[in-house]
Amino acid sequence: MLDSIERACSTPMDELRLPNELVERLNQPGYIGSILAAVDADDAKWTASSRPLLEGPEPEDETLRLRRVQTIAVAEVRRTRREALAAFLARHSTPDSIIAYLRRSNRDLRHWRAAVVDRVAGERSAVLGHDLDSPMPIEAWQTLKTRLRQDTFRFWNYHWVDRDGERLHVSFWEKELSADLGQRTGVRELVADYYVDVARQSLIPRAVLAEFEPHWRSLHHNRPHRMGGYRNGVQSDAQIGPTNELLLFQIASDDAMHWSWGDSGAYYFFLKPDELKALNFSSAQILLECH
């Protein structure tokens, strides 16, 4: 798990390059003020469409009551984000101020990532002081996770939004990174190694297995791996009936194997009937279909 965090934070991060479109937008007269106005307009539309759930009487139906609770929670999130954005734009009310902030925060982010690598090295040294085949005490594990979770970096970044069907408008959102973001990836890799090892599969705690196994056993759009038969197409359907190409096998996107072909696609391997009869696989054709 610590290795996966180190790998993530050690990946080189380029110095921020701001696109010309961003600079041009920010320098348009009155544009920075229009950012908050656009958010207010979007919030007003959302509130109007959600008003029955936000202001209406308490629903009797349990499903509607749950939707009401969720809608109220979303309204609070939108309000909080709007207030934070207003404060950010008040602190950085000019294009130069915003651009300087974005460059500075990118530099600070790179420094934070480098510091995380150093801190993770210290955590690894402490772990290596113990027998690696012995279980880690639950208290020590929770303490380690807490330290990583509290090792955070918060910053604002820009993103592109549409306004009334027009693309490449600018808004800003606040993001928080924590050192434990790689923790789940590390645990997933470890559990996956144990899961495919019959001798070690029983060592996976039941609660952990219950979390990961359903995900591993699912396939994108329920598209299976297959040998022979008709292929499960992504962009086209299999030809039913006699054909001059036989499906040898298909390999689908599979999270358990960390396979994603294109965008959740699949590979299909075909061979002509005569070549299959002669066991001549040298002219097999490969087709990739994806979204």
Protein Blocks (a to p, Z undefined) as FASTA:
>chain_A
ZZmmmmmmmpccddddddfklmmmmmpghklmmmmmmmmmmmmmmmmmmmmmmmmccdfb
lklmmmmmmmmmmmmmmmmmmmmmmmmmmmmmcfklmmmmmmmmmmmmmmmmmmmmmmmm
mmmmmmmmpcfkbccdfklmmmmmmmmmmmccdddddddddeehiahiacdddddddfkl
mmmmmmmmmmmmmmmmmklmmmpcfklmmmmmmmmmpcehhiacdeehjdddfkbccded
jdfbdcfbdcdddfklopaehjhiaddddddfklmmnopaklcccddddZZ
